[in-house]
Amino acid sequence: MAYLDAHPATALVGSAYAEIHEAGKHLRTQSIPCTPLELRWMLLFQNGFMHGSITLRRSALVVVAYDLTLVYAQDYDLWSRLSWRFEIANLPAVLVLLPSLRQTR
């Protein structure tokens, strides 16, 4: 929220995330693009946001709503369309911990 308060032109912000073992041991941190230009470029090919880390302005969501006709990737479509009309960003700080889906020994 502090980032959005400090950057009024930004409509969507996400963050880096880390993958953890079931016991909480850090396995890896996922690097992410952070600048609007890097994110817009990445969105041409793949999703540049960790869905669970997203915070967005309600005012932007009213303008660019989820496309409920899509069966898959509604979030990816929304992030892409938001990037055409507003500033977007990712924070390099790890704000989400995800349990690993990989088998660990």
N, C-alpha and C positions, 0 to 999 in steps of 0.2 A: 504494500500500500504506500509505503514511503516513496518508492520509486515513482509510482503513478502521481503522487502528490507533487513531486519535484519535476515531473515531466508531463505537463498537461496535454501535449500533443500526442502522447503515447496512449494507445487504446488497449494494447495487449502486452503483458509481460509474463515471461516464464522464468525458469531457473535451471541450473545444472542439477544433476541427480547422481546418486551413488547406488550401486548395487551392493547388497549386503547378504551375508550368509544367514541362515535361519537363527544362528546364535548371536547375530548382530555384528559379526566380524566384517570389516570393510573388504570388498572384493575388487571393486574398480569404480572410478568416477567417470561418467560419460561426459566427454567434452562436447560443447555445443557452440554454435555460432551466436554471437552476442549483439552485433551491431545491426541496425535495420537493413543495411545493404547486404551483409552476409546472409541474413535471414531471408530476405526477398529472393536472393539467388538460390538458396537452398530449397525454398518452397517451390521452385520450378521443377524440382526433381524428387523431393521427399519432405516429410514433415520435419520441421526444425524445432518442435516444441515437445516437452514432456507434458502430456495432458494434465496430469495431477498437479503440476506446478503453476498452471495458468491462473492469472488474475486479469480480468478485463473490465473495462468500463461498461456499465449498463447502457449508457447513452450510445456507445458504439454498437452494442448488440442490437439495439432497437433499429439502427440504420442498416446493419448488415446481419440479418438473422440467420439461424441455422436453416439450411435447405432440407426440409423434412421429406422431400421427394427422393433424396439420395438414400440408397440402401446401405452403402458403406462410406466411410471416410467423411462423415459430416463435419467432424472437427477440423480435419485437414482442409476441407473446402472453406470452412469459415475463417480459419487462420489466413488462408491465401487471399480471400476477398477482403478481409480486414486490412491486410498489408497493402492493398491497392489504394485504400482511402485514408489510412491512418499510419502513424509511426508504430512500430512493433519493436520489442527488445527481449533479450534473455539476460538474466543476471548470471555471472560466472559462479556465484556462491551456490553450494549444494544445499538446497532447501527441501529436497525429497529423498527419502531412503526407500529403495525398492527391494523386496526379497528376491533373491536369485531364483531363476527358474531352471538353472543348470544344476546338474548333479555335482556335488563337491565331495571330496574325500577327507 
